[in-house]
Amino acid sequence: MTTSVTPQERRAAAATTRRIQRDMAVRRAGKIGIIVEPIFAYFFLWAPILLLVIFSFNDSRSVATWRGFTLQWYSNIFNNVVGSEARFSTDLMLNSLGNSLIVASVATLIATILGTSVALSLVRGNYPGKNFVDGLLFLPVVIPEITQAISLLIFFSTVFEFVNTTFGVRVTPGFGTIIIGHVVFNVSYVAITVRARLADMNPHLEEAARDLGANDWRTFWRITFPLILPGVISGALLAFTLSLDDFVITFFNSGPGTTTLPVFVYGLLKLSVTPEINALSTLILVASTVLIGISLVIQGRSAAKM
């Protein structure tokens, strides 16, 4: 017995076939896109940085022509020998580096203490306004850095004017304003890192300590703090790196005699882009990468132990 196929059924079958072929083509294109898209993304992200590092070893003062390999520009930095295009003192550079280390160290210490406290309150606490604090925590991470810098500048200007008018004391921007600005955005990064560590920690360990007679303070120092210490260290290293590299907030809220290394490099760029600037930027990049790498290693090992 034969069954005849109507024209409508043939058209429906053909449409189904075309749809299947189109879907398969989209899937194949999607697979190619999944492979190609990260390559392009990382290329545009890292290509300028890679070129900076390469031309820091270029045996030419021209940043557009490669003429061979040399370590002369690194030697010039440490020996206080810089070309006529942009003269600077190595002593001034080291002084700026010292300022950066001071600001980063103090800001990291304060941000680590505050960030760890905030993380503990969000994970273990239960109080009115907790959701508001949780949302507020991510603001310094998502809003543009230039917005933070201008907001802090307006805030400090208003406070300084009030102090000057009320008490007759003249206050100017300096290390204090820079450190406060760095703490503002570093608290969020520390809190997020420590919070992730706390989320993986078994709360029954703290309950067991309390059942055995330990108060909250002893439970924190004997149980909670040793377990979250890798997260605290990782958050501190991340905060130190971000503070050491920060330019925008530092530039807007610094005062006389508080030049940090990124601001110092920016001052050199006003004259010209010399190989010494590439070399100095490469050294900053290496230091930042090492600190971030240590932070990631600590987080990875602590996660494996957990």
C-alpha positions in Angstrom: 0.0 0.0 0.0 1.5 3.3 -1.1 0.9 6.6 0.6 1.0 9.7 -1.5 2.7 12.8 -0.1 0.9 16.0 -0.5 2.6 19.2 -1.7 1.9 20.8 1.7 3.8 18.0 3.4 6.7 18.3 1.0 7.0 22.0 1.6 6.8 21.5 5.4 9.5 18.8 5.2 11.7 21.1 3.1 11.2 24.0 5.6 12.1 21.7 8.5 15.3 20.6 6.7 16.3 24.2 6.0 15.6 25.2 9.6 17.8 22.3 10.8 20.6 23.2 8.4 20.4 26.9 9.6 20.5 25.8 13.2 23.5 23.6 12.6 25.3 26.5 10.8 24.6 28.8 13.7 26.0 26.2 16.1 29.1 25.8 14.0 29.6 29.6 13.9 29.0 29.7 17.6 31.7 27.2 18.3 34.1 29.2 16.1 33.1 32.4 17.9 33.7 30.8 21.3 37.3 30.1 20.2 38.0 33.3 18.3 36.4 35.8 20.6 38.7 35.3 23.7 41.7 35.4 21.3 40.7 38.9 20.0 39.7 40.0 23.5 43.1 39.1 25.1 45.0 40.4 22.0 43.5 43.9 22.4 44.0 43.7 26.1 47.6 42.6 26.2 49.0 43.8 22.9 49.7 47.4 24.1 51.3 46.1 27.3 53.4 43.6 25.4 54.6 46.3 23.0 55.6 48.5 26.0 57.6 45.7 27.5 59.3 44.8 24.2 60.3 48.4 23.4 61.7 48.9 26.9 64.6 46.7 25.6 64.8 48.5 22.2 68.3 49.8 21.4 66.9 53.1 20.1 65.3 56.2 21.6 62.6 56.0 19.0 59.5 54.2 20.2 58.5 53.3 16.6 61.6 51.6 15.3 63.2 48.4 16.6 67.0 48.4 16.4 68.1 45.6 18.6 68.2 44.4 22.2 69.6 46.4 25.1 69.4 46.8 28.9 70.7 50.4 28.7 67.4 52.0 29.7 67.1 50.0 32.9 70.8 50.8 33.7 70.0 54.5 33.1 67.2 54.5 35.6 69.3 53.0 38.4 72.4 55.1 37.5 70.6 58.4 37.2 71.5 58.8 33.5 68.6 59.9 31.3 68.6 61.3 27.8 68.0 64.9 26.9 64.4 64.3 26.0 63.3 63.8 29.6 65.7 64.4 32.4 64.8 63.3 35.9 66.6 62.4 39.1 66.7 58.8 40.2 66.5 60.2 43.8 63.2 61.8 42.9 62.0 58.5 41.4 63.0 56.6 44.5 61.4 59.2 46.7 58.1 58.8 44.7 58.4 55.0 45.1 58.8 55.5 48.8 55.7 57.6 48.9 53.8 54.9 47.0 55.0 52.2 49.4 54.0 54.3 52.4 50.5 55.1 51.0 49.9 51.5 49.8 51.1 50.0 53.1 49.0 52.2 55.4 45.9 52.0 53.1 46.2 48.2 52.8 46.4 47.8 56.6 43.3 49.9 57.3 41.4 48.5 54.3 42.2 44.9 55.4 40.9 45.5 58.9 37.8 47.2 57.7 37.2 44.9 54.8 37.5 41.8 57.0 35.1 43.2 59.5 32.6 44.0 56.8 32.8 40.5 55.4 32.3 39.0 58.8 29.2 41.1 59.4 27.7 40.3 56.0 28.3 36.5 56.3 27.7 35.9 60.0 25.7 38.9 61.0 21.9 39.5 60.9 20.9 43.1 61.4 18.6 45.8 59.8 20.1 47.3 56.6 22.3 44.3 55.8 21.1 44.2 52.2 21.9 47.9 51.9 25.4 47.4 53.1 25.8 44.5 50.8 24.8 46.6 47.8 26.9 49.5 49.0 29.9 47.2 49.1 30.0 46.9 45.3 29.7 50.6 44.5 33.5 51.4 44.5 34.0 48.4 42.2 31.5 49.3 39.6 31.5 53.1 39.4 34.2 54.8 37.3 37.4 55.7 39.1 37.2 59.3 37.8 33.8 59.6 39.5 35.3 58.4 42.8 38.2 60.8 42.5 36.0 63.9 41.8 33.6 62.9 44.6 36.5 62.6 47.1 37.9 65.9 45.9 34.6 67.7 46.4 34.2 66.0 49.8 37.7 67.0 51.1 37.3 70.5 49.7 34.0 70.9 51.6 35.5 69.5 54.8 38.6 71.6 54.6 36.6 74.8 54.0 34.4 74.0 57.0 37.4 73.4 59.3 39.1 76.6 58.1 35.9 78.6 58.6 35.0 77.1 62.0 38.4 76.6 63.7 40.6 78.9 61.6 42.9 76.0 60.8 44.2 75.7 57.2 44.1 72.0 56.0 45.5 71.0 52.7 45.5 67.7 50.7 48.4 65.3 51.5 49.1 61.8 52.4 46.0 61.6 54.6 43.6 62.4 51.7 45.4 59.9 49.4 45.2 57.2 52.0 41.6 57.8 52.7 40.8 57.7 49.0 42.7 54.4 48.6 41.0 52.9 51.6 37.5 53.8 50.2 37.9 51.5 47.2 40.2 48.9 48.7 37.7 48.0 51.4 35.4 46.6 48.8 38.0 44.3 47.2 39.2 43.0 50.6 35.6 42.4 51.8 34.7 40.5 48.6 37.8 38.3 48.8 37.3 37.5 52.5 33.6 37.0 52.0 34.3 34.3 49.4 36.6 32.5 51.9 33.9 32.7 54.6 31.3 31.3 52.3 33.4 28.2 51.9 34.0 27.8 55.6 31.9 25.3 57.6 30.0 27.3 60.3 29.6 24.2 62.4 33.3 24.6 63.4 32.4 27.9 65.2 29.3 26.4 66.7 31.4 23.5 68.1 33.8 26.0 69.7 31.0 27.8 71.4 29.5 24.5 72.6 32.8 23.8 74.2 32.7 27.0 76.2 34.6 29.5 74.0 33.3 33.0 73.8 32.9 34.9 70.5 36.3 36.6 70.8 38.2 33.4 71.4 36.2 31.6 68.7 37.2 34.2 66.2 40.9 34.1 67.1 41.2 30.3 67.5 38.8 29.1 64.7 37.6 31.7 62.3 40.7 33.8 61.8 43.1 31.0 61.1 40.7 29.5 58.5 40.1 32.8 56.7 43.7 34.0 57.0 44.6 33.0 53.4 41.6 35.0 52.1 42.7 38.0 54.3 46.2 37.8 52.9 45.0 37.5 49.3 42.7 40.6 49.9 45.6 42.5 51.4 47.9 41.7 48.5 45.2 42.7 46.0 44.6 46.0 47.9 48.3 46.7 48.1 48.7 46.2 44.3 45.7 48.4 43.4 46.9 51.1 45.8 50.5 51.0 44.4 49.2 51.3 40.8 46.5 53.9 41.4 46.8 57.2 39.5 43.4 58.9 39.1 42.3 59.1 42.8 45.9 59.9 43.8 46.3 62.6 41.2 43.0 64.4 42.2 43.6 64.2 46.0 47.4 64.7 46.4 49.2 67.8 47.6 52.7 69.2 47.5 55.4 66.7 48.3 53.1 63.7 48.0 54.0 62.6 44.5 53.6 58.8 44.1 55.3 56.7 41.4 52.4 56.6 38.9 52.0 60.4 39.2 55.8 60.7 38.7 55.6 58.7 35.5 52.7 60.8 34.3 54.8 63.9 34.8 57.5 62.4 32.6 55.0 61.7 29.9 54.2 65.4 29.6 57.7 65.9 28.1 58.0 62.9 25.8 57.8 59.1 25.8 61.3 57.9 26.3 62.6 54.3 26.6 63.2 54.9 30.3 59.5 55.4 30.8 58.9 52.1 29.1 61.5 50.4 31.4 60.0 52.0 34.5 56.5 51.0 33.5 57.7 47.4 32.9 59.2 47.3 36.4 55.9 48.4 37.9 54.0 45.8 35.8 56.3 43.0 37.0 55.9 44.0 40.6 52.1 44.2 40.3 52.0 40.8 38.4 54.1 39.1 41.1 51.8 40.4 43.9 48.7 39.3 42.1 50.2 36.0 41.3 51.0 35.4 45.0 47.5 36.3 45.9 46.0 33.8 43.4 48.4 31.1 44.5 47.4 31.6 48.2 43.7 31.5 47.2 44.1 28.4 45.1 46.0 26.5 47.9 43.5 27.5 50.5 40.6 26.5 48.3 42.2 23.1 47.8 42.7 22.6 51.5 39.1 23.5 52.1 
